[in-house]
Amino acid sequence: MKTSRLMATSVAMFAAAGLLLSGCSASAGEDSGEKKLTFMFRGGEDEKKAYEKAIAEFEKANDIEVDVIVTTADQYITKLKAAIAGKKVPDVFYINQGDVQSYVKNGVVKDITEYVEGSDTIDLDNIWEYGVDSYRYDGKLVGDGAIYALPKDVGPFSFGYNKTMFEEAGIPLPDKDTPLTLDQFVDISKQLTKDTDGDGKTDQWGTGLNVQWNLQPFVWSNGGDWLNKDRTKVTVDTPEFAEALQWFADLQNVHAVTPSVAEAQTLDTYQRWMKGELGFFPVGPWDVSTYEKLDFDWDLIPYPVGESGKSATWVGSLGIAVSNGTEHPEEAVKLVEYLTADAEAQQSLVDAGIQIPNLKDMADSWVEDSTTKPANKEEFLQIVNDYGRGLPANNTYNSEWYDELFTNIQPVIDGKQTAAEYLKQAQPKMQAFLDAANQQAGIG
């Protein structure tokens, strides 16, 4: 049995590990008659432990040695791009959805369609369609065409509430099947916002949402969007979009149900949620292992609905790709298939509380598990199956156009500028960036 080697993430050790991030690593293995792969990913302690277990089983079953290189989330892209620039690309590595087009255009990732569509190891129909389609690319648009990666996971960005806070306030618990309207959400948030210790200062709030990660559900539910269908025009300057952004800003400036800017600087809203000071807060599958340790009870509900009357939110994903330059493509694809679809490997990741099952049949039984939180796991699956969609920049050549919206948005959040005024100014700047991205992608 071979043993995986988890390498430290310091710059010095990464440089040393870089010697392994190429065909050289495979050649070294061939000298001793063994095949060797390198796998680079990012993650915390829970994910590292789950992968150690999974990789060890893969090595044992396939007589292949895997050198594992792990970084923190904030270091991963920088280090991967350094490896690409130095032509020391790992055999197998995580890929972000938004990097698919550029990595294909630049020849970094391998087209693995012929391997996986004819594979007797995996059943693509048993993997979330959103996950597989996120790594398809036909040369113009993501979502169709050849497969350049398989999903490590899908990440439905759900909405949670502090069940203990509701019960202590005597407020009926939200229905897990019927979403609140925006007005109902604000009304409940007002009831939850209070000074609990009588010192004259608010210390409990209805919610505390980050505009960059939480605006999307409310824009989409209100009938707005970032782009037109063929992704050639920025559409943020519409009444529906402006209404949603203004409503979001008014949570702080009109309704006072979120911590102020000064209060958020003292302690950010994530930490306030963790301390039990917020009634509503987003929850992703990657949060579950941490939230298991909270001192209050919590659960999931559908996102509040705008004018469309339907909940909306986004679904993230990480892919696992194969280097175009790997000397062992069949073995590399086999590792990707294993990490994506092997039942035991998936169970290790699910047990670690960092993702929902990648496999549909496994997810069906996982939902019924009442021994772990959240109780309403079904909400995660509802998002993947029904009302979730990809973040706007995931299907364009780069994210510069999308990032531009948030560059100067703070005056709106602070109540110093109306949403409509800001969006009118932002749209042409965003459009210029989108045009440049589409030109790079070869989209006319």
N, C-alpha and C positions, 0 to 999 in steps of 0.2 A: 504493500500500500504506500502510495506516494503521499507526502504531506504538503499542503498549501503553505506558501510563505507570504504572510501579510507584511508589507513593507511600510515603513514609517513615511509620513507625508512631508517631512521637512525638505527644503529645497536641496540640501546637500544629498540626502538619500535619494531624492527623486532623480537627481542627475546621475547617480550611480545606477539607479533602476533603469534609466533611459537606455543603458547599454543592452537591456533585455527587450526593449520595445521595438524590435525589428525582426527581420528574417534571421539576424544573428542568433537570436535566442533559439529559434528552431534548429539552426545549424549546430549549435552546441549540443542540443539534445540528440541530433542525428549521429554525432560522433560516438555516442555510447549506445546507439541503436534504439534510442527512445525518442518519442515525439514530445515536443514541448510547446505549450501555448502561453501567451500572456493575456491576462484579463484585467482591465483597468475600470474601476468604478468609483463612485463617491457614496459616502453614507456615514451614519453614526455608529455607535457601539452595537446597537441591536441589529443593524443590517450587517455589520462586519461578522458578528457571531453566526448569523443565519447563513451567510455565504461561506464561511469557513466549513460549516457542516455540509452544505450542499456540494461544494467543490470537492471535498474529500471523498464523498460518495461517487462523484463523477469520475475522479481519477481512478478510484478502485475498480469501477465497472468497465472503464475504457482503456486502462493501461496508458493513460496520457498524463503527463505532468503539467500542472497549471501554476504559473507564477502569478500571484495576485498582487496588484498594485492599487492601493486605496488612498483616496484623498478626502478632505472635507468638501462639503458642497460648494463653498465659496472659492475654493482653489481649483476645482476640477477643470473648468473650461480653460483657464489660463494654462494649466499644465498639459492638458490634452493638445491645445493649439501649439504649445512649445514642442511637443513630441511630433506633431504633424510637420511643423516647420523644419525640424531636425531630421525628418524622414525616418523616425523611429516610432512608427505607429504601432500600438498594441494590436495583437491578432484579433482580439475581441474587446469591445469597449462600449460604454454608455454613449448614447447620442440623444440630444434634445430634439424635440419635434421641429423646432424652428431652424435647425441646422441641416435638415435633410437636403434641401435644394442646393445649398452651397457645397456641401460635402459630396454630393453626386456630381455636380458640375466640375468640381476640382479633382475628381477621381480618388477621393479618400476612402469611400465605402464601396463594398462589393455588392453587386446585384445577386441576391441569393434566391431569386424566384424559382429557378429550376431545382434547387435543392429542397426547398420547403414545400413547394406545391406537389412534388412527387414523393414526399417523405412518408415513410411508414412509421415514423417516430411520433409525429404530432398530427393533430386534426385541427386545421385552421378554423373550421366551423365551430369548434368548441372554445375558441379564444375570442374575446370581445372584438366585434367587428371594428369598433372605433379604434382599438389598439392596433390592429393589423393595418387598417387604412391610413393611419397616421404616418406610416413609413412607406407608403406607396407613392411613386412619382412617375409621371408620364413625360417628363421633360418640360412641362409648362405649369401644371398644377399638382399640388400634393393631394392625395386621396384616391388617385387612380393610377394604374400602370404597374410597373415592376416593383418588387418588394426589396427594400434596402436595409431593413432591420425588422426584428420582431419586438413586440412590447415586453419590456421588463414588468410593466404594470400599467394599469389605468388608475388615475387619481381623481375621483369625483369630489369636487369642492362643495361639501354639504354645509348645512346651517344647524347650529346647535343652540340649546337653551339650558339655563341653570334651573333644573327641576326643583332643587332645594329652595332656591330663592322664590320661585313661584308659590310653593307650598307655604312658606313662611309668610308671604304677603297675602295669602288667601285668594290668589288669582287662579282661575281654572287653567289646567294644563292645556297647551295648544294641541289641536287635533293632529295626529300623525299623517292623516290622509287629506285633510282639507286645509290648504294654505291660508294664512292670514292675508287680508288686504293690506295695502300700505298704510291706510288710516288706522286699521286695527293694530298694526305693528307699532305705530307711533303712540297710540293711546296706551297700550300695555307698557311700552318703554317709559312713558311719563309716570305711570303708577310705580314702576320699579326704581325710578330715579329719586333718591332721597338721602337725607342726612340721618344715618342710623344711630349715631352716638350723641346727637344733640349739641355738637360743638359749633354749629352754624355753617359747616362746610359739607358740601355733597361728598359722600364717600361710596355711593352705590349708583350705578347708571344702568339705563336700559340696554345700551349697547356701546360698541366702540369699534368702528369699521375703518379699514385702511382703503383709501380711494383707489389705489393701484390694483388691489386684488379683489375688491368688493363692489366696485361700480358696475361691472359687467352684468351681474344678475338683474339689477334693477333697470338698466338700459334695455336689455333684451326683453324683459317682461313688459316693459312699457312700449314695445314695438319699435325701438331704435336699434341701430347697429353701426359698426365701424366702417364696413365696406359694402359695396354692391356685390351681386352674386358672382361676377367674374373677377372680382378683386382688383378692379382697375380704378375705382373711384372711392375716395374717403367720404363717408356720409354722416359725419358727426354733427354737421350744422343743420340738424332737423329739429322740429318742435319736440318730437318724442324723446330724442337724446337730451335736449336741453332741459326738459321737464324732469327727467330722471336725475341728471346731475344736480339740478337745483334742489330737488327733494333731498338728495344725499347731503348737500351742504347745509340744508335747513335743519337736519338732525342736530347739528351743533349750534347753529346761530339763531334759530327760531324756536326749536323745541327743547333745546338744552338737555338732550337725553344721552349725550356722549361727553366724555371728558373734554375740557377745553384744550387748546394747543399747549398752554402752560402746564396743565395737569398731565397731559400725555407725555410731556418732556420729563416730568418728574418720575413717572412710571408709565411705560407704554401699555397699550390696551391689551396686548397678549398677556403681560404679567398681571394686569388687573383681572382678566378672565381667570387666570390660574389661581388667583387669590380669592375668587368668588365674588368679585365686585361688579361683574357685568351679567346682565340677564340673557342677552343673545350674543353669539359669536360664531364665526365659521369653524368648521371642523373638516379636516382632510384625513384620509386613512393613515397618513404618516404621523398624525397627532395621537392616535389611539393609545399607543404604548405609554406615552407621557400622561395623557388624560386619565389613564387607569388609576393614577396615583392622586388624583384631585380629592380634596376634602369634602366635595359636594357631589350630589347626584346630577347627571346630565343626560341628555338624549338628543336625537336628531328630529327635525321637522322639515317640511318643504320650505323653499324660499318664499317670502312674502311676494304677492303678485301685484303687478301694475295694470295698465289699461288692457293688456291682452287677456288678463284673467288666468294666465298660465305661469307656473314657476319656470325659472331659467337659472342656469349657472354654468360654470365651465368644468371641463374634464381635462386634467393634465395627463401626461404619460412620459415615461422614459423608455427609449428603445435600446436594444442591444444589437450592435452592428458588427460586421466583420471587415477587417482592413482589406482593401483592394490588393495590398502587397503581401498578404499572408502566404507563407510557403505550405500551409496545411489547410486549405479551404474546407475540405470535407470535415475535418476534425473541428475546425473553428465553428462551422455551422452546427455541428452536432452539440457543441457547448452552448451555443445560442439557443437551440431547440430545448436543451435540457433545462437551462435557467428559466426559459419562458413557459414550458409546458409539462415538465416532469412533475407528477403529482407530489412526490416526497419533497422535492426542492421547493415547490410552491407552498407546501404545508409549513416548511421551515420559516419562510418569509411571512406567511399569514400568522403563525404562532408568535412571531416577533412583534406583531401589532404594528407593522409598517405599511401594509397594503392589503387590498381586498384580493381574493383569488383571481388569477388570470384566466382560470378555466371556468366556464359557465356551469358545468355540472358540479364542480366543487363549491362554487358560490351558492348554489341552491341549498346545500346542506349547511354551509357556513352561516347563512342567514338564520337558521333555526337554532343556533347555539345560544342558549340563554345564560351561559356561565360567564360570558365576556361582554364587555360594553363595546358599542352602544346597544341598547335593547332593540332599537329600530334600525338594524343593519340594512333592512330592506330599502331604506332611503338612498343609501349609496348605490344600490343596483338600479333604483328608479332613475337616478341621474344618468348612469351609463346607458341604460336602455331607452330612456324617454326624453328627458328635458335638458340633458347636458350637451355642451358643444365645446369645441376647441377655442382656446384663447385667440383673439383676432390676428396676432402676429405669427401664429404657428404655421400658417399656410402661405406665407410670403417669403421672399428671398432673404430679407432681414427684418429687424424689428425697429429700425430707426424711425419710420413713419409713426408707428404705434407709441413708442417711447416719447415722442414729441408732445403728445397730448398731456402727459403728466409733468413735463419739464417746468411749466409755468402755471400750474393749476392751483397752487396754494392760495392766491387771492380769492378764488371762488370758494374754497373750503373755509376761508376765514371770513367770508361775507363781505369782502371789499370789492367784488366784481360779480355781475350776474353771470350765470352759466351761459345764457344765450350770447352775451357780448364776447365772452372768452372763446366759445366754440366758433364763432364767426371769424375771429382772428386766427385760431389754431388750424382751421381746415385747410387753407391754402399752403401753410407750412408743411402740414402732414402730407398733402397731396404731392408736393414737390419731392419729398422723401420716397413716397410710394412709387412715383413715376421712375425715379432713379433705380429703385429696387427691381421693378418690373423690367426695366431695360437690361439690368444685369442678368435677370433670369431669362431674357429672350422673349418676354411677353409684350406684344405690340398693343 
